[in-house]
């Protein structure tokens, strides 16, 4: 079987290269993306595009992130919040209360984002007490997703890219800063949808 040529920058097949959608947005708030391993090679995953668009972001991959790895990633002292609904789960440490005053300076805030399906994100959280203890930042349930290429299990569920942009806009009070990135995301979604329409849902992108 012939192997498809890969883009040297995004490591995807050249026919579905996402480099054209990379839209750098300088953001004052640090973003730490914790990605489940199953999302790394998922063609419809938005975290790879997000990471490449946010210069002040880092991406770590792993289903079980031990405290030592996370402590290393969180070395620089900042007010760290987890982008996650305030839902509680049995056996979890109680999250710290969100201190709105600590969000006043976006450059002193670190946003932690879990990139996974909801089921997998719950497992990641369940296995990491350090994440459980972080104060939670939640989003408005009325937000509408443009991520039509992946199924949402509940209303208000967004892609990792959309949720992160919404959270950054909420912290910084500046939604316009992320509009170019969201517009590029629409192009990314349309590209993936067009590929599936031509090749069928069973074809790997």
N, C-alpha and C positions, 0 to 999 in steps of 0.2 A: 504494500500500500504506500502510495506516495505521501510524503509528509508535506504539509502546507508550510509555506515560507512564513516565518514569524517576523514581526516588527521588532527591531533591536531595542526600541525604547520601552514599549508597553508589554512586550513578550506575548502579544496576541497574534493570531493569524493576520496577515496583511489585509485580507478582505474585510476584517472587522476591527481594524486598528482603531484605538480610541484617542490617539494623540491629537487629532483635530479638535477634540472636545475639551482638551486641557485649557482651563481658563484661570490663570493664577489670580488669587485674591489675597492681598495682604491683610491678615487679621491679627488684632492685638492679643486675642485670647489663645493660649496654647491648647491644642487638641491632641489627645492621646487616644488612638483607635486601637481597640483590642479585638482582633479578628479571629473568629473561629476557623480552624484549618479547612473545614469543608467549604468555606466561602472563597478561599484563595483562588481556586481554579474555576469558580462559578462564573460563566460568561456574563450573566446579568447582574453581577455584584457591582455596587456603586462605590464601595469604600476605596478601591484602587484609584478611581478617578478623583474622588474627594481628596485623598492623600496627595496626589500629584498637583492638585489645584491650591492646596493650603500650605504655603511654605513653612508656617509655624505649626507643623503637625508631625506626629510620629505614629508608626504603625507596628504593633507587636502581634505575632501570631501564636495562638495556643488555646487549647480547650481548658487546660488547667494552668493557670498563671500563679506561680507560687509567690509568697510574700517577698522573697528576696528579689525576684525579677521586677516586681511592681515597685518596691522601694527604690530600686536603682532607677527606674523610669520616672519616679516622683521625687528625685533628689532635690531639685531646685524648689525652695519653699514658695508655694503658691496656695491659694484657696482652691482646693480640688473638689469638684462636684461630679456626680455620676448622672449622665443623662438616662433616666429610667423612671418609669411610673412609680408612685409611692406605694405600690401594692406590697403587702407583707407576705412572707412565706414562713411556714413552720420551721423552726430550727435555725433561722437566720438571726444574725446580730441586728439589733435595732439601728437604723441609720441615724446619723447625727442630724439635728435640725438644720434646715437651710437658713443661713444668716444673710438676709438681703443686703445688709450693710457691707458685707464682704464682697458683694458683686459690684460695688460702686466703681471700682477701677478694673475694667476688663483686662488690662495687661497683667494684673496680679491674679487672674483666674485661670485654672486649668480645667478643661472639660474632658471627661473620660466617656468614651462612646463604645458600646459593645456592638460589634458587627457580626450578627448571626440571626438565624430565625428566632422567633420568640421562644420556642421550646429550647433551643440550644443556648440562648442568652440566659434563660433561667438556670440552666445547668452550670454555665460559667459563673454566674453569681452565687449559686449554691455552694460551689467548691472554693470560693475565695472570700474568707471573712473580711479581708481588707477592703474589698469592693463593697461588701454588705454594709460596712460601717460608714461609708462616704455619704455626705448629704446628697439628697436626690434633687435633680432639676427635672421637672416634667413640663410637657407641652400641652397646648390647647387641643382638646379632642376634636375640635371643629375643623382643623387643618385638613385640606384635601390633597391627596397624593396624586402625582402625575406618573407614578411608577406602575404603569399598566401591564408591564411584561412579567411581573411576579404577583402572585395572589396574596391579597391581604386577608387575614383571618378575622379582623375586627375593624370597624370604622375608625378612622383617625390614624391607622398605622401607616408610617412613612418609610421610605428607603433610608438607609444610613446617611446618604448625602443630604436628602431633604431634611431629615430630623436634625442633623448637625447644623445646617444653615439656619434653621428655625431657632435652634437653641442659641447660636451665636448672635443672631439678630435680637433675640430676647435679652441676652446679657448686655449687649452693646447698645441697644436701642437704635439700631441702624439696619433696617431690612433691605434698603436699597443697595448696600454694599455687596450683597450676595445674589442679586438678581441676575447679573451676567453668568454666574455659575449655574444657577437654576435653569437659565435659558439654554446653556450648553448641555445640561442634563437632559432636557427635552430632546435635543438632537441625538444624544446617546441612546435614549429609550427608543426613538423612532428608528435608529439604525438597527438595533437589535430586533425590533418588531418586524422590520422589512426583511431581515435575514431569515427569520423563522417562517415568514409568509412564503418565501421562495423555496427554502430548503426543508421546511417541515419542522415541527417541534422536537422530533427525535434526533435532529442533527446537532452535533456539538459545534458551538461557535468558536 
